[in-house]
Amino acid sequence: MRKEGQTLGQIAPAVVVGLAVVSAPLLGLAEPVTGDQAAAVFPPGWTHRDIMVAASQADLSVVRFGAFSNIGIVEFDDREALNALREQGAWFLLHPQALGGCMLIGSTPALLEAGSTNNGTSI
């Protein structure tokens, strides 16, 4: 007896359910940023220094960094500043507690200043 392969009609429901499961949490990220802080996600490979330069050029202050080097939490006064940050390279601007805040736990910019020392050693 020959076993036939599955047709598109047979696997389509599984594909639709799979896409719904994967994309549903991402819809929460699409909510507009509220409050006075936003998590800015930059391209992979960006460093904390790159984020500080981009924020400075957009007239924004970096409050802290995320768990990854390409995420920074910025403080803003108006939406135009966020648009300026996008022009400086930010891919996404999210609520700082996006994804439960687990990916946004980081250090403050003051701890990462160039030339900072800790017991005589560079950080």
N, C-alpha and C positions, 0 to 999 in steps of 0.2 A: 504494500500500500504506500502511495506517495504522499508525503506531507507538503502541503502548499504553504507559501509564505503568507504573512499577514498583509492584508490590504490596508490602504490609507484609511478607509472607512472603519476598519476595526481598531486601529490605533489612535485615531483622531480624538476620541474622548479622553484617553489617557494623556495625550499631549496637551489638551485644553486644561485639564485639571492640574497637570504639572506646571504649566505657565501661570495659572492662577495662584498656585501656592508660592511660586517664586516671586511673582510681581506684586502680590498684595502688600507685603511689608514695604516695598519700595514706594508705594503710593503715599505712605506716611511721610516720606522724605520730601514729597512734592508740596507739602503745606508751606505757605508763605512764612517767612521768618517774622516772628513777633518779638517784642521787647527791644532791648538796646544792645544785644549781642548776637553774633552769628558765627557759626562754624564754617570756615572757608576751606574747601578742599581744592588743593592745587594738583597739578600733574605729578605722577610718580617721579621721584628723584629730586624734588624740590627740598631744600633744606630750611631750617628755621631762619637762617639769614635771608634766604630768598623771600620767605614769607614776610619778614619784617621790612624788607626793601619795598615789596609790592604794597604792603599796608601803608607804609610811609608815603609812597607816591600817590596813594588814594586818600591821603589825609585821615587815616584810621589808626587806632592804637591796638596793638596785639595784647590781649589779656593773658592768654596762656596758649600752650601748644597741645595738640592731640597726642594720642599714643603713637601715631606715625608721623614722620618728619614732614609730610606734605599737608598736614592739617593744622590750622591755626584758628583760635577764637579771637574775633575782633569786636571792638566796641564801636557803635555807630550812632550818629544823631539823625541822619536822614537817609532815605532810600537811594539818593543820588550817589552817596559815598559807596554803597554796595555795587552800584553799576560801575563806578570807577574801579572797584576791586576786580570785577569781572574783566574789565579792559586790561588790567594788569596781569591777568592769567588765571584767576580763580575759575575752576570748572563748575563747582556747585557751592551754593550758600544755603546752609541748613540750620535748623534750630539747634542750639548747642547741646541739647539733650537727645538728639536724634539717635536712634538705635539704643535707647536706654542710657546713653552717655558712656557706654562701655568703651567706645573707641576714641573718646575725647578727653580722657584723663591724661593730663600732661603737666609740664613744668611751666613756670613763669619765665618771661623773657629776661628778667633781671639775672636769673641764674645762668643764662647762656651768653652773656656779653663776652665779646672777644677780649681775651687777656685776663678774664677772671681767674683767680687762683683759689685753691683749697689746700691749706697747709703747705704752700709753696709749690704746688704742682698745678699745671694748667688743666682746666676742665675740657 
